[in-house]
Amino acid sequence: MRDTIAALDIGSTFVRAIICERDTDGCLKIIGTGIRQSTGLRKGVVVNIEATLRAVSAAIEDAEMMSGLEFTDCWIGIGGNHINGINSKGVVGITGKKRDSREREIGQEDIDRVIEAAKAVVIPTDRKILEVIPQNYKVDDQKGIRDPMDMIGVRLESEVHIITCTVTGAQNLIKCVNRAGFKVNEIILQTLASGRAVLTSEEIDLGVMLIDLGGGTTDTLVYSEGTPYSTFTVPAGGTQVTSDISIIKNISLENAEKIKIDAGCCWDSLLDYDDTVIVPGVGGRPPMSIPSSQILTIIKPRMEEIFKLIKQHLDTLNLPRPLGGGVVLTGGAAQLAGVTELANSILKLPARLGSPIPTEGFGGLVEEYRNPAFATVIGLALEGDRRTGLESLERGTDSRNGEKKSGALIDKLKSWLREEFF
C-alpha cells in the first residue's frame, strides 16, 4: 500500500481535502486538511468550472501547507441528483477446472464473467457505470453465497447493485481537479465512502439506511444483508433550509446560515421557548430579537419534507428483511439539533448521528474531525487506501501467476530437450 493517501470531497457548500500518511506502525493518520466554501456546484453538479477550480485549489493548498507534503493524485467523491442505482442479475455456465463429467470448480474467470453478464443492462448514452457491487451469488440451487470461489457446480448466478451517473457530471469534476494540477485516481460514490467511515459491520449485516444530509441534496444508501441494495437522492438539503430562513425573515443567506448553525432546531421538545434569536437588520435598520420557536417553524417543515420523501422511497423497496441497523445520519445538515429525533419519528426506525469511527489502522481522528461533516472525505481516504491495497494484491498475484507460467514453460522445454537429444 502507499505511504500517503489524498482525498477530495467536492460538495455543494464546501470543498474538503485531506492528506493521510502511513506511520512506521502501518497506521494511516490524518496529517493535513483543507476546507473552502464551494459556490460552483448546484445539487452535486458542477455549474461553474472556475469557481469550483478555485475552491479545489485552495482546499488542496491548505492541506498541503498543514501536512508539509505535496501530492499529485487523489480520490474524489461524487453524489447528487444525477446518481441512480439499479439491481441486476446475471447467469453463466461454469467453465473452470473439471471435477467430473458435468461439474466444474468455480474460478475467478467465472466470477468475472457472471459480473459482466449482470452488467449487461441498457444504460442511456449520457450515463456511465460508476460502481458494480456484487450482492450475492447462487451456485445451481444453492442461494445466498457471498464468495463462490472454488465451489463445485454447473451454473453460476449473481445479483449486483449498479450505480450510474451522468457522463458530464463525472467529466466536469475530473476536469476541475485536473486543471488544479492533480490526477484523479478514481471517482467513488460519496454515500459509499461515508458508510465506510461511519457504519459498523454489525449495522451493515443487519441492514441499515445511510442518509447523507448535504448542502444541495440528501443522498441515501440502503444496505440489506451486508451489501448495498438501493441508492436514492432527494433534491433538497441544508442549503434549502438556509434559503427558507433567508426568504421568510428577509435577511442575507450569510446571516441565515449563521442563525441556522447557532439556533437551528427541528424537534420541539429540545427547544427552550425562552430563548431568543437576534435577526440582523437590513439597510441600516436595527436588529430584531425574535423567539427561537419562529426559527423552528421554518426549519422543521423542510426537514420533515426531506424525511417523508425518503420514507416514500423506503416503502417501495422489497427488502428481504427489516433494517435492523436502523438509520445513520451524516453530512453537515445532520448536525441540526433534533434531526435524529425527527428521522426516528417519520421513518419509524432507530436513528443515530454518524461521525467517523476510529478504527484499527487509522488514526489522527482528533475531535475536530469526529463530526458528520467530515464523514465523506475521511471515508474517501479509507476507501482509496483499501482499493490501492487490492490493486497491489492483484498485481502481485498476476506477477506470481506469470512466474508460475514461465516456470512451467521452462520445465516443458527441458523435458522436450531431454527426450529429443539425450
C-alpha positions as CSV (number, residue, x, y, z in Angstrom):
1,M,0.0,0.0,0.0
2,R,1.0,3.6,-0.5
3,D,2.6,5.7,2.3
4,T,0.3,8.7,1.5
5,I,-3.4,9.0,0.5
6,A,-5.2,12.2,-0.5
7,A,-8.9,12.6,-0.8
8,L,-11.2,15.4,-2.0
9,D,-14.9,15.9,-1.1
10,I,-16.3,18.4,-3.6
11,G,-19.7,19.4,-2.2
12,S,-22.3,21.9,-3.0
13,T,-21.4,24.1,0.1
14,F,-17.8,23.1,1.0
15,V,-14.8,21.5,-0.6
16,R,-12.8,19.4,1.9
17,A,-9.3,18.0,1.2
18,I,-7.5,15.5,3.4
19,I,-4.0,14.1,3.4
20,C,-3.1,10.9,5.3
21,E,0.3,9.3,5.8
22,R,1.2,5.8,7.0
23,D,3.5,5.8,10.1
24,T,6.1,3.2,11.0
25,D,3.5,1.0,12.6
26,G,1.5,0.9,9.4
27,C,-1.3,3.1,10.8
28,L,-2.8,5.7,8.4
29,K,-3.0,9.1,10.1
30,I,-4.6,12.4,9.1
31,I,-1.8,15.0,8.8
32,G,-3.4,17.7,6.8
33,T,-6.8,19.1,6.0
34,G,-8.2,22.0,3.9
35,I,-11.7,23.5,3.9
36,R,-13.1,26.1,1.5
37,Q,-16.5,27.3,0.6
38,S,-17.9,26.0,-2.6
39,T,-20.1,28.1,-4.9
40,G,-19.5,26.3,-8.2
41,L,-21.9,23.3,-7.6
42,R,-25.6,23.0,-7.5
43,K,-27.3,19.9,-6.2
44,G,-24.0,18.0,-6.6
45,V,-23.4,19.0,-10.3
46,V,-20.7,21.5,-11.4
47,V,-22.3,24.6,-12.8
48,N,-19.3,26.9,-12.6
49,I,-15.9,25.4,-13.6
50,E,-13.8,28.4,-12.5
51,A,-15.5,28.8,-9.1
52,T,-15.1,25.1,-8.4
53,L,-11.5,25.1,-9.6
54,R,-10.6,28.0,-7.2
55,A,-12.2,26.2,-4.2
56,V,-10.5,22.9,-5.1
57,S,-7.0,24.5,-5.5
58,A,-7.4,26.5,-2.2
59,A,-8.5,23.5,-0.2
60,I,-5.7,21.3,-1.5
61,E,-3.1,24.1,-0.9
62,D,-4.3,24.4,2.8
63,A,-4.0,20.6,3.3
64,E,-0.5,20.6,1.8
65,M,0.6,23.5,4.0
66,M,-0.7,21.8,7.1
67,S,0.9,18.5,6.3
68,G,4.2,19.8,4.8
69,L,3.6,17.3,1.9
70,E,2.7,17.7,-1.8
71,F,0.6,15.2,-3.6
72,T,-0.1,14.6,-7.3
73,D,-3.2,12.4,-7.3
74,C,-6.3,12.0,-5.2
75,W,-9.5,10.1,-4.7
76,I,-12.7,12.1,-5.2
77,G,-16.3,11.6,-4.4
78,I,-19.4,12.1,-6.4
79,G,-23.1,12.5,-5.4
80,G,-26.2,14.5,-6.2
81,N,-29.4,14.2,-8.1
82,H,-27.9,12.6,-11.2
83,I,-26.8,9.4,-9.3
84,N,-29.0,6.4,-9.9
85,G,-28.9,2.8,-8.6
86,I,-30.4,-0.4,-10.1
87,N,-30.3,-4.1,-9.2
88,S,-29.5,-6.6,-11.9
89,K,-28.9,-10.4,-12.3
90,G,-26.5,-12.4,-14.4
91,V,-26.1,-16.1,-15.1
92,V,-23.3,-18.1,-16.8
93,G,-22.2,-21.7,-17.2
94,I,-19.2,-22.7,-15.1
95,T,-16.1,-23.3,-17.2
96,G,-13.5,-23.8,-14.6
97,K,-11.5,-26.9,-13.7
98,K,-13.4,-30.2,-14.2
99,R,-14.2,-32.4,-11.2
100,D,-16.3,-34.9,-13.1
101,S,-18.2,-35.3,-16.4
102,R,-20.6,-32.5,-15.5
103,E,-19.5,-30.3,-12.6
104,R,-16.6,-27.9,-12.6
105,E,-14.8,-25.8,-10.0
106,I,-15.6,-22.0,-10.0
107,G,-12.6,-19.9,-10.7
108,Q,-12.0,-16.1,-10.9
109,E,-12.8,-16.1,-14.6
110,D,-16.3,-17.5,-13.9
111,I,-16.9,-14.8,-11.3
112,D,-15.7,-12.1,-13.7
113,R,-17.9,-13.4,-16.5
114,V,-21.1,-13.5,-14.3
115,I,-20.5,-10.0,-13.1
116,E,-20.1,-8.9,-16.7
117,A,-23.4,-10.7,-17.6
118,A,-25.1,-8.8,-14.8
119,K,-23.7,-5.5,-16.0
120,A,-25.3,-6.1,-19.4
121,V,-28.2,-3.7,-18.9
122,V,-29.5,-0.9,-21.1
123,I,-28.0,2.4,-20.0
124,P,-28.6,5.8,-21.8
125,T,-25.7,7.1,-23.7
126,D,-25.4,10.2,-21.5
127,R,-24.8,8.0,-18.4
128,K,-21.9,5.8,-17.3
129,I,-21.5,3.0,-14.7
130,L,-19.8,4.3,-11.6
131,E,-19.8,1.2,-9.4
132,V,-20.8,-2.5,-9.8
133,I,-21.2,-4.1,-6.3
134,P,-21.9,-7.8,-6.0
135,Q,-24.7,-8.6,-3.6
136,N,-24.7,-12.4,-3.5
137,Y,-24.3,-15.5,-5.7
138,K,-26.2,-18.6,-6.5
139,V,-24.5,-21.9,-7.4
140,D,-27.0,-24.2,-9.1
141,D,-29.8,-24.3,-6.4
142,Q,-27.8,-23.0,-3.5
143,K,-28.6,-19.4,-2.7
144,G,-27.2,-16.6,-0.6
145,I,-23.5,-17.3,-1.3
146,R,-21.1,-14.4,-0.6
147,D,-18.0,-15.9,-2.2
148,P,-18.4,-18.7,-4.7
149,M,-14.7,-19.2,-5.4
150,D,-13.6,-22.9,-5.6
151,M,-17.2,-24.2,-5.2
152,I,-18.4,-27.0,-7.4
153,G,-21.3,-26.6,-9.8
154,V,-22.7,-26.3,-13.3
155,R,-24.4,-22.8,-13.2
156,L,-23.4,-19.6,-11.5
157,E,-25.8,-16.7,-10.9
158,S,-25.0,-13.3,-9.4
159,E,-27.1,-10.3,-8.1
160,V,-25.4,-6.9,-8.3
161,H,-26.2,-3.3,-7.5
162,I,-25.2,-1.0,-10.4
163,I,-24.7,2.7,-9.6
164,T,-24.7,5.1,-12.6
165,C,-24.0,8.8,-13.0
166,T,-24.2,11.3,-15.9
167,V,-21.1,11.3,-18.1
168,T,-20.8,15.1,-18.0
169,G,-21.2,15.2,-14.2
170,A,-18.2,12.9,-13.8
171,Q,-16.2,14.6,-16.5
172,N,-16.6,18.1,-15.1
173,L,-15.5,17.0,-11.6
174,I,-12.4,15.4,-13.1
175,K,-11.7,18.5,-15.3
176,C,-11.7,20.8,-12.2
177,V,-9.2,18.5,-10.4
178,N,-7.0,18.1,-13.5
179,R,-7.0,21.9,-14.1
180,A,-5.9,22.3,-10.5
181,G,-2.8,20.2,-11.4
182,F,-3.8,16.9,-9.9
183,K,-4.7,13.4,-11.2
184,V,-7.9,11.6,-10.2
185,N,-7.2,8.0,-9.2
186,E,-10.9,7.1,-9.2
187,I,-14.4,8.6,-8.6
188,I,-16.2,7.0,-5.6
189,L,-19.8,7.3,-4.7
190,Q,-20.0,9.7,-1.7
191,T,-22.5,7.7,0.3
192,L,-20.4,4.5,-0.2
193,A,-17.4,6.4,1.2
194,S,-19.4,7.9,4.1
195,G,-20.6,4.4,5.0
196,R,-17.0,3.2,5.1
197,A,-16.3,5.9,7.7
198,V,-19.4,5.8,10.0
199,L,-21.1,2.4,9.7
200,T,-20.2,-0.6,11.9
201,S,-20.0,-4.1,10.4
202,E,-22.9,-5.1,12.6
203,E,-25.2,-2.4,11.2
204,I,-24.3,-3.3,7.6
205,D,-25.0,-7.0,8.3
206,L,-28.4,-6.3,9.9
207,G,-29.4,-3.8,7.2
208,V,-29.1,0.0,7.6
209,M,-30.1,3.2,5.8
210,L,-27.3,5.8,5.5
211,I,-28.7,9.3,5.0
212,D,-26.1,11.9,3.9
213,L,-27.7,15.3,4.6
214,G,-25.6,17.5,2.3
215,G,-25.9,21.1,1.2
216,G,-27.7,20.8,-2.1
217,T,-29.0,17.2,-1.9
218,T,-29.8,14.4,0.6
219,D,-28.2,11.1,-0.7
220,T,-29.3,7.8,0.8
221,L,-27.8,4.3,0.5
222,V,-29.7,1.3,1.8
223,Y,-27.7,-1.8,2.9
224,S,-29.5,-5.1,3.1
225,E,-27.9,-8.4,4.2
226,G,-24.4,-6.9,4.2
227,T,-24.4,-5.2,0.7
228,P,-25.8,-2.0,-0.9
229,Y,-29.4,-2.6,-2.1
230,S,-30.7,0.9,-3.1
231,T,-29.4,4.3,-4.0
232,F,-31.7,7.3,-3.8
233,T,-31.4,11.1,-3.8
234,V,-33.7,13.8,-2.5
235,P,-33.0,17.2,-4.4
236,A,-33.0,19.2,-1.1
237,G,-30.6,19.7,1.7
238,G,-29.1,22.2,4.2
239,T,-29.0,24.9,1.6
240,Q,-32.7,24.8,1.2
241,V,-33.1,25.3,4.9
242,T,-30.9,28.3,4.8
243,S,-32.8,29.7,1.8
244,D,-36.1,29.3,3.7
245,I,-34.8,31.3,6.7
246,S,-33.4,34.0,4.3
247,I,-36.7,34.4,2.4
248,I,-39.1,34.4,5.3
249,K,-37.0,36.6,7.6
250,N,-35.8,38.9,4.8
251,I,-32.1,38.5,5.6
252,S,-29.0,37.6,3.6
253,L,-28.0,34.0,3.1
254,E,-24.9,34.5,5.2
255,N,-26.9,35.7,8.2
256,A,-29.5,32.9,7.6
257,E,-26.7,30.3,7.6
258,K,-25.3,31.7,10.9
259,I,-28.8,31.6,12.5
260,K,-29.3,28.0,11.3
261,I,-26.0,26.9,12.8
262,D,-26.3,28.8,16.1
263,A,-30.0,28.4,16.8
264,G,-31.3,25.8,14.3
265,C,-33.6,23.1,15.8
266,C,-36.2,20.8,14.2
267,W,-37.6,19.0,17.3
268,D,-40.0,20.8,19.6
269,S,-39.1,19.2,22.9
270,L,-35.4,20.2,22.5
271,L,-36.3,23.9,22.2
272,D,-36.1,26.3,25.1
273,Y,-39.0,28.6,24.4
274,D,-37.4,31.4,26.5
275,D,-34.5,31.6,24.1
276,T,-34.4,34.4,21.5
277,V,-32.6,34.8,18.2
278,I,-31.1,38.1,17.0
279,V,-32.0,38.8,13.4
280,P,-29.7,41.3,11.8
281,G,-31.3,44.4,10.3
282,V,-31.1,45.2,6.6
283,G,-30.3,48.6,5.1
284,G,-29.2,50.2,8.3
285,R,-32.3,49.1,10.2
286,P,-31.7,47.9,13.8
287,P,-31.6,44.1,14.5
288,M,-34.6,42.4,15.9
289,S,-35.0,39.8,18.7
290,I,-37.4,37.0,17.9
291,P,-38.3,33.8,19.8
292,S,-36.3,30.8,18.7
293,S,-39.6,28.9,18.1
294,Q,-40.0,31.0,15.0
295,I,-36.8,29.5,13.5
296,L,-38.1,26.0,14.4
297,T,-41.3,26.7,12.4
298,I,-39.2,27.4,9.4
299,I,-36.7,24.6,9.6
300,K,-38.9,21.7,10.8
301,P,-41.3,21.6,7.7
302,R,-38.4,21.5,5.3
303,M,-36.7,18.7,7.2
304,E,-40.0,16.8,7.5
305,E,-40.4,17.1,3.7
306,I,-36.9,15.5,3.2
307,F,-37.6,12.6,5.5
308,K,-41.1,12.0,4.1
309,L,-39.7,11.7,0.6
310,I,-37.1,9.2,1.9
311,K,-39.9,7.3,3.7
312,Q,-41.9,7.1,0.4
313,H,-38.9,5.6,-1.4
314,L,-38.2,3.2,1.5
315,D,-41.8,1.9,1.4
316,T,-41.4,1.0,-2.3
317,L,-38.4,-1.3,-1.6
318,N,-39.0,-5.0,-1.4
319,L,-36.4,-5.6,1.3
320,P,-35.6,-9.3,2.2
321,R,-35.7,-8.3,5.9
322,P,-36.3,-5.2,8.0
323,L,-33.5,-2.7,8.6
324,G,-32.3,-4.0,11.9
325,G,-29.4,-1.5,11.9
326,G,-31.8,1.5,11.7
327,V,-30.8,4.8,10.3
328,V,-27.5,6.6,10.4
329,L,-27.4,10.3,9.6
330,T,-24.3,12.1,8.4
331,G,-23.4,15.2,6.4
332,G,-23.2,18.8,7.5
333,A,-27.0,19.3,7.9
334,A,-27.2,16.3,10.2
335,Q,-25.7,18.5,12.9
336,L,-29.0,20.3,13.3
337,A,-30.5,19.8,16.8
338,G,-33.3,17.3,16.8
339,V,-32.5,15.7,13.4
340,T,-32.2,12.2,14.8
341,E,-35.5,12.5,16.7
342,L,-37.3,13.8,13.6
343,A,-35.8,11.0,11.5
344,N,-36.9,8.4,14.1
345,S,-40.4,9.8,14.2
346,I,-41.0,9.8,10.4
347,L,-39.0,6.8,9.3
348,K,-40.1,4.6,12.2
349,L,-36.6,3.3,12.7
350,P,-34.0,3.9,15.4
351,A,-31.6,6.7,14.3
352,R,-28.2,7.9,15.3
353,L,-25.7,10.5,14.3
354,G,-22.9,9.2,12.1
355,S,-19.4,10.5,12.9
356,P,-16.2,8.9,11.6
357,I,-15.3,5.9,13.8
358,P,-11.7,5.4,15.0
359,T,-10.7,2.0,13.6
360,E,-7.6,-0.2,13.8
361,G,-5.1,1.0,11.3
362,F,-6.5,4.6,11.1
363,G,-5.6,7.4,13.4
364,G,-5.3,11.2,13.6
365,L,-9.1,11.5,14.3
366,V,-8.9,14.4,16.7
367,E,-12.2,15.8,18.0
368,E,-12.4,18.4,15.1
369,Y,-12.8,15.6,12.5
370,R,-15.2,13.4,14.5
371,N,-18.3,15.1,13.2
372,P,-20.7,14.2,10.3
373,A,-19.3,16.9,8.0
374,F,-16.0,15.0,7.7
375,A,-17.6,11.6,7.1
376,T,-17.3,11.7,3.3
377,V,-13.7,12.9,2.9
378,I,-12.4,10.5,5.6
379,G,-14.4,7.7,4.0
380,L,-12.8,8.5,0.6
381,A,-9.3,8.2,2.1
382,L,-10.2,4.9,3.8
383,E,-11.8,3.5,0.6
384,G,-9.0,4.8,-1.6
385,D,-6.5,3.1,0.7
386,R,-8.5,-0.2,0.5
387,R,-8.7,-0.1,-3.3
388,T,-5.0,0.7,-3.6
389,G,-4.2,-2.4,-1.4
390,L,-6.5,-4.6,-3.6
391,E,-4.8,-3.3,-6.8
392,S,-1.3,-4.1,-5.3
393,L,-2.5,-7.6,-4.3
394,E,-3.9,-8.2,-7.8
395,R,-0.7,-7.1,-9.4
396,G,1.3,-9.3,-7.0
397,T,-1.0,-12.3,-7.8
398,D,-0.6,-11.6,-11.6
399,S,3.1,-11.4,-11.2
400,R,3.2,-14.7,-9.3
401,N,1.0,-16.4,-11.9
402,G,3.3,-15.1,-14.6
403,E,6.2,-16.6,-12.8
404,K,4.4,-19.9,-12.4
405,K,3.5,-20.0,-16.1
406,S,7.1,-19.1,-17.1
407,G,8.5,-21.8,-14.8
408,A,6.1,-24.4,-16.2
409,L,7.1,-23.5,-19.8
410,I,10.8,-23.9,-19.0
411,D,10.1,-27.3,-17.4
412,K,8.3,-28.4,-20.5
413,L,11.1,-27.2,-22.7
414,K,13.7,-29.1,-20.6
415,S,11.6,-32.2,-20.7
416,W,11.4,-32.0,-24.6
417,L,15.1,-31.4,-24.9
418,R,15.9,-34.5,-22.8
419,E,13.5,-36.7,-24.8
420,E,14.8,-35.5,-28.2
421,F,18.6,-35.2,-27.6
422,F,19.6,-37.2,-24.5
